[in-house]
Amino acid sequence: MSRPGAIVHPDSSLLAKATAARIVTRLVDAQTAQGSASIVLTGGGIGIAVLTELAAAPARDAVDWRRLDVWWGDERFLPTGDPERNETQARAALLDRVGLDPARVHPMPAPDGPDGDDPERAAERYADELARAARPEDHSPVPAFDVCMLGIGPDSHVASLFPEQPALYEEERPVVAVRGAPKPPPTRISLTFPAIRSAREVWVIASGEGKADAVRLALSGAGPTQVPAAGVWGRSRTLFLLDRAAASRLPEQFAPHGVM
């Protein structure tokens, strides 16, 4: 478990640009050290804005895109190509613009896939795919992702792990189906805490004053059942990447002198 740090940018636009630049550096470093890299993507407004900025970044081609594995932290259980799917939005913002190896892009299953309208079986299929990609040195049933990006909701949910929901208690399965989510669509697939915590670095990205209370609670030692964002961390690094509005209620130890 790594102690979280907070990095604050003046506004959401600069947050997206800076996070895109941080991705390039992190992936290049990982590829230099181990030959390949892996990333877990998030959706939402700021998550897709980061991918848009990455597509436009002059340094983007420093990444060897053919040696990158792309995963998702959660997905709306909607048909392939649905505009509300995180995968669809990520492909439009970035993935279709760079030279990825299609075999190394790992979208979460959709209800028009081989398992049909069965999110539990779809979650098992994704868990199996993660297990096949894990290496002995990962010491985990999922790969040790180089970076796992997460958004945070006003209710402090991350991925599709919502406050007080059963998925928060999962200690073994890396992927679960989520039914009855409090925001539409109600059926989703999500990584669990054990899978997220396998990442070397976890970045929680937030913009806007509407996220300020959730960020404050996540960094105040709250319990993850009530505040899911408090339950995520990386093996070596945990960062909250924020704009000034989202950081406006940071706990005292993070602001102002605690902000890095």
C-alpha positions in Angstrom: 0.0 0.0 0.0 1.4 3.4 -1.0 0.5 6.6 0.8 -1.5 8.9 -1.5 -0.3 12.2 -2.8 -2.1 15.0 -4.5 -1.1 17.1 -7.5 -3.2 20.1 -8.2 -3.5 21.9 -11.6 -5.1 25.3 -12.2 -8.1 24.1 -14.3 -9.5 21.0 -16.0 -7.9 21.7 -19.3 -4.4 21.8 -17.8 -5.2 18.8 -15.7 -6.0 16.8 -18.8 -2.9 18.0 -20.7 -0.6 17.3 -17.7 -2.1 13.9 -17.1 -1.6 13.0 -20.8 2.0 14.0 -20.5 2.4 11.9 -17.4 1.0 8.9 -19.2 3.6 9.3 -22.0 6.4 9.4 -19.4 5.1 6.5 -17.4 4.6 4.2 -20.4 7.9 5.1 -22.0 9.7 4.3 -18.7 7.8 1.0 -18.3 8.6 0.0 -21.9 12.3 0.9 -21.4 12.5 -1.2 -18.3 10.5 -4.3 -19.2 9.8 -4.2 -23.0 6.1 -3.5 -22.8 3.6 -1.6 -20.7 0.0 -1.8 -19.6 -2.7 0.7 -18.7 -6.2 0.6 -17.3 -8.4 3.3 -18.8 -11.3 5.1 -17.2 -14.3 6.9 -18.8 -16.2 10.0 -17.7 -15.6 13.6 -18.9 -12.1 14.0 -17.5 -11.0 10.5 -18.4 -11.9 10.9 -22.1 -10.5 14.5 -22.1 -7.1 13.0 -21.0 -7.2 10.6 -23.9 -8.1 13.4 -26.3 -5.2 15.4 -25.1 -2.9 12.3 -25.4 -3.9 11.8 -29.0 -3.0 15.5 -29.7 0.3 15.5 -27.7 3.4 16.0 -29.7 5.2 13.4 -27.6 2.6 10.7 -28.0 4.7 8.7 -30.5 7.4 8.3 -27.9 5.2 5.4 -26.8 5.6 2.2 -28.7 1.9 1.6 -29.1 2.4 -1.9 -30.5 3.9 -2.9 -27.1 1.0 -1.6 -25.0 -1.8 -3.6 -23.4 -5.0 -1.6 -22.8 -7.5 -2.6 -20.2 -10.6 -1.0 -18.7 -11.5 -0.4 -15.0 -15.2 -0.8 -15.7 -17.8 -0.8 -18.4 -21.4 -0.1 -19.0 -23.0 -3.4 -20.0 -24.3 -2.1 -23.4 -23.9 -3.4 -26.9 -20.6 -3.1 -28.7 -20.3 0.4 -30.3 -22.9 2.0 -28.0 -21.9 5.6 -27.6 -22.2 5.3 -23.8 -19.6 2.5 -23.6 -16.2 3.6 -22.2 -14.6 1.5 -25.0 -16.5 3.4 -27.7 -15.5 6.8 -26.3 -11.9 5.7 -25.8 -11.6 4.4 -29.3 -12.9 7.7 -30.7 -10.7 9.9 -28.5 -7.4 7.9 -28.8 -7.2 4.2 -29.6 -8.3 4.5 -33.3 -5.6 7.2 -33.8 -2.5 5.3 -32.7 -1.0 2.1 -34.0 -2.1 -0.4 -31.3 -1.9 -4.1 -31.7 -5.6 -5.1 -31.8 -4.8 -8.3 -29.8 -3.5 -6.2 -27.0 -6.7 -4.1 -26.6 -8.9 -5.8 -24.1 -12.4 -4.3 -23.9 -14.9 -5.7 -21.4 -17.5 -8.0 -22.9 -20.8 -6.6 -24.2 -24.3 -8.2 -24.2 -24.0 -8.9 -27.9 -20.9 -11.0 -27.2 -20.6 -14.8 -26.8 -22.1 -14.8 -23.3 -25.2 -12.8 -24.3 -27.1 -10.8 -21.7 -25.3 -12.4 -18.8 -23.0 -9.9 -17.0 -21.8 -12.5 -14.4 -20.5 -14.7 -17.2 -19.1 -11.7 -19.0 -17.2 -10.7 -15.8 -15.8 -14.3 -15.5 -14.6 -14.1 -19.1 -12.8 -10.8 -18.5 -11.2 -12.3 -15.3 -10.0 -15.2 -17.4 -8.5 -12.8 -19.9 -6.7 -11.0 -17.1 -5.4 -14.3 -15.7 -4.0 -15.3 -19.1 -2.1 -12.0 -19.3 -0.7 -12.2 -15.7 3.0 -13.3 -15.3 4.5 -15.2 -12.4 6.4 -12.1 -11.3 3.1 -10.2 -11.0 2.2 -12.3 -7.9 -1.4 -11.8 -8.7 -4.2 -13.3 -10.8 -4.2 -10.1 -12.9 -1.3 -8.3 -14.5 0.6 -5.7 -12.4 -0.7 -2.8 -14.5 1.8 0.0 -14.9 -0.9 2.5 -14.3 -4.6 2.3 -13.5 -6.5 5.5 -14.1 -9.8 6.0 -12.2 -12.4 8.7 -12.2 -14.3 9.5 -9.0 -17.9 10.3 -8.7 -19.6 12.9 -6.4 -20.6 9.9 -4.3 -16.9 8.8 -4.2 -17.4 5.8 -6.4 -14.5 4.6 -8.5 -14.8 2.2 -11.5 -18.3 0.9 -10.9 -17.7 0.3 -7.2 -20.5 2.3 -5.5 -21.0 3.1 -1.8 -22.5 0.3 0.2 -22.8 -2.1 -2.8 -21.9 -5.8 -2.6 -18.9 -5.5 -5.0 -17.0 -3.6 -2.3 -16.8 -6.7 -0.2 -15.2 -8.8 -2.9 -11.8 -10.1 -1.8 -11.0 -12.8 -4.4 -12.6 -12.2 -7.8 -10.9 -9.5 -9.8 -13.9 -8.7 -11.9 -17.6 -8.7 -10.9 -21.0 -7.9 -12.5 -22.7 -4.9 -10.9 -26.5 -4.9 -10.9 -28.7 -2.1 -9.6 -26.0 0.6 -10.0 -27.4 4.0 -8.6 -26.6 5.7 -11.9 -27.6 4.6 -15.4 -27.2 2.1 -16.8 -27.8 -0.1 -13.8 -25.9 -3.1 -15.1 -22.1 -2.9 -15.4 -18.9 -4.8 -15.2 -16.1 -3.6 -12.9 -12.7 -4.4 -11.6 -12.7 -5.0 -7.8 -10.4 -3.6 -5.2 -7.9 -6.6 -5.4 -7.5 -6.1 -9.1 -7.1 -2.3 -8.8 -4.5 -2.7 -6.0 -2.4 -4.9 -8.2 -1.4 -1.9 -10.3 2.0 -0.4 -9.7 0.5 3.1 -9.9 -3.1 4.2 -9.3 -4.2 7.6 -10.4 -7.5 9.1 -9.3 -8.4 11.9 -11.6 -11.0 14.6 -10.6 -12.1 17.9 -11.9 -14.8 20.3 -10.8 -16.1 21.5 -7.4 -18.7 18.7 -7.5 -15.9 16.3 -6.8 -14.3 18.2 -3.9 -16.2 16.6 -1.1 -15.6 13.1 -2.5 -11.8 13.9 -2.8 -11.7 15.2 0.8 -13.4 12.1 2.2 -11.2 9.8 0.2 -8.1 11.4 1.6 -9.4 11.7 5.2 -9.1 8.1 6.2 -12.7 7.2 5.5 -13.8 3.6 5.2 -14.0 2.2 1.7 -17.5 0.8 2.2 -18.9 4.3 2.5 -16.2 6.0 0.4 -14.9 3.6 -2.3 -12.2 6.0 -3.4 -10.6 5.6 0.0 -10.0 1.9 -0.8 -7.8 2.2 -3.9 -4.1 2.4 -4.0 -1.1 1.3 -6.1 1.7 -0.9 -5.1 4.3 1.8 -5.5 2.4 5.0 -6.0 -1.1 6.5 -5.5 -1.9 9.9 -6.9 -4.9 12.1 -6.8 -4.6 14.3 -9.9 -6.9 17.3 -9.4 -7.9 20.7 -10.7 -8.1 23.5 -8.3 -11.9 23.2 -7.9 -11.7 19.5 -7.1 -8.9 20.2 -4.6 -10.7 23.1 -2.9 -11.5 21.0 0.2 -8.4 18.9 0.6 -7.6 17.8 4.1 -5.1 19.9 6.0 -2.2 17.6 5.5 -2.5 17.9 1.7 -3.2 21.6 1.4 -1.5 23.9 0.9 1.9 22.5 2.0 0.9 18.9 1.4 0.1 19.5 -2.3 3.0 18.3 -4.5 
